Amino acid sequence: MQSDFFLYKVDMKYIRNLHNLDDKVLSVSPQTGKDNRVFIGIVVVCSGHKYCIPLSSPKEKHKRMKNSMDFSKIEVAGKLLGVLNFNLMIPVEEKQLQEIDIVIRKRDKEIIKTYKGLCLQELEWCRLNSETVCNKANVLYKKYISGEAFVGKKRCLDFPKLEKECVKYNLKKR
C-alpha cells in the first residue's frame, strides 16, 4: 500500500474541464478563493488510473459527521484538522500536479508557517493512515464502477466520465 503521499495543487484548466463535465468537482478558482485547494495523492485505483483526494478545511457540520466509506476526518490529539472527501477524488496524471512546498522556512510569514504546519500535520496523518486511505478509495471506486447501490453514491463524481476526460486532456497536451 502507498504511504509516500504528497500534497499537490492540480492544474486549474484541467479542474475546469472536469468541473464542466461534473459540477461536483471542487473548484480551484481564485475567483472563488479556492486557489489554495490541496489534494492528497497519489492513490492508484484498480483501473490503473491515478487519483488525488481533495483535502478540505473542517466545517462545523464535519464535527457531527462520522467517518464513512466516502469521508474521513483528519484528527490529531482530539482536534479536527481537515477532512478527506473520497467521493470527490479526481483522476490525474503527474503533469497536472504541482507538489506543494511545505518546508517551513525562517523567512516565511507567520500565517504561511501556520498553514505549512497544518499541511504537515495533515500529510503525516495521511501517511500514518495510508492503508486505510488507499483501501477506502479503492472500495468506493470499485463499488461505484460495479454499479452497486450504496449510501453516498449520489455524492460521488462520475469516475468513468472523468477518466475519459483525463485521457483526452492529456492526449491534447502532448
N, C-alpha and C positions, 0 to 999 in steps of 0.2 A: 504493500500500500504506500501511497505517496505521503511523505512527511516533509518534503522540501518545498512547501508552499511559499509563494511570494505575493506581495501586494502589487496590483497593477492599476493603471488607468487604461481605458480602452479608447481607441481611435473614435473621435466624435462623429465623423462621417459614417463610419461603419455602424455605430449605435443608431444613428439617424435612419439608416437603411433598414435596420432591424425593427425600429420603432414604427416605421411606415407599414411594415407587414403585420406587426402585433403591437398594439398600443400599450400593452402591459410591460413592454421593455422599458426599464428605468432610464430616464434621461440623464445625460451628462452635459447638458447645455449650460453655458454660462448665463444665458438669459433667465434660466430658472434657478440659478445659484447652485446647480448640481455639478459644476465642472470639477469638483474635488471628489466625486464619487469614486470609491475604491472597490476593486474586485479582488477576491482571493482566488488563486489558481496555481497551477492548472490541475483540474480534475479530469482525468480521462475516463470517458464512459464507454460502454461496450461497443458502440457502433464505430469506434475509432475516432470520433470527434472529440476535440478538446473543449472543455467548458471552464468558464470562470463563474464564480458565485458572487453576487453583489453583497457587500457589507453595508449595513445601514446603521445610522445612529439610533440609539434607543429612544422610543417614544413612550408616553405614559401607558398606552394600550399594551405594549410589549411586556410590561411588568406583570400584567394579569394573564398573559398568554402562556401556554405550556409548550414545551418542545414537542415537535411533531415530525412527521415524515418530511414536510416541506419547510420547516422552520426550526432554527436553533438559536438559543440565547448564548451570548458570549459573556460569561460571568466569571469574575475573578474576585476572590475574597468577599463574596456576597454582593459585589457591585456589578450591575448590568452595564457593560461597556459598549455593546453593539449586538446586532443580530445578523444571522445568515438567512437569506431567502432562497432556498433551493429551488422553489417553483419559478424563480426569475433568473436562473442561471442561463448564460448565453454561450453558444458555440463560438470559438475563436481560433485564430491562427496566431503564431508568435508575432507576425508582422503588425498585428493590430494592437499589440500590447506595449506599454511603456512601464517598466518596473519603477516603482516609487522609491525614492531615496528616503530612507527612514533613519539614517545615521544622524544622531544629534551632535551638532557642532557648536562650539563656543560662540561663534558669531551669529547663530540663529536667534531670531527674536523670541521672546518668551512664549508667545502664542504658538509659534512654529515648534518650539521644543515640547510644548504640551501636546500638540497634535501628533508629533512624531512618537512621543512616549505612549500615547493611546494606541497608535498604529502598531507599535512594537508589542504591546500587551495583547492586542487582538491577534496579531500574527503568531505570537507564542502560544496562545490558547489553541488556535487552529492547528498548529504543528503538533502540540501535545495530544490533540483530539483528532488527528488526521485520519485514523482508521474509521472513526465514526462519521467524519465529514465525507470521506470518499464513499463509504457504504450508503449513507443517506442519499447522496447524489445518484449513485448507481441504481439503488432500489426505486427511487422516484422515477428516474428516467425509464427503467425497464417497465414499470407499471404503466407509465404514460404511453410508451411505444406499443405495448401489448394490447392497448385498447381497454384494459381492465378498468372497471369503475372503482373509484376510491375517493375518500373525503379529501377535498382540496384540489381535485383535478381541474376544476374550472378556474382556479387561481394560477394554474401553470401556463407558461408560454407554450406556443405550438413548436415544440422542438424540431420535428422533421422539416417544417416550413423554414425555420431559421437556419437549419443546417444547409438547406439548398441555397439560401441567400449567402451564407458564408462561403460556400464553394464558388458561387457565381461572382461574388465580390472579389475573391482572391484571384480568380481567373482574369478579371478585368485589370487587376493591379499588376499583372506580370508583364 
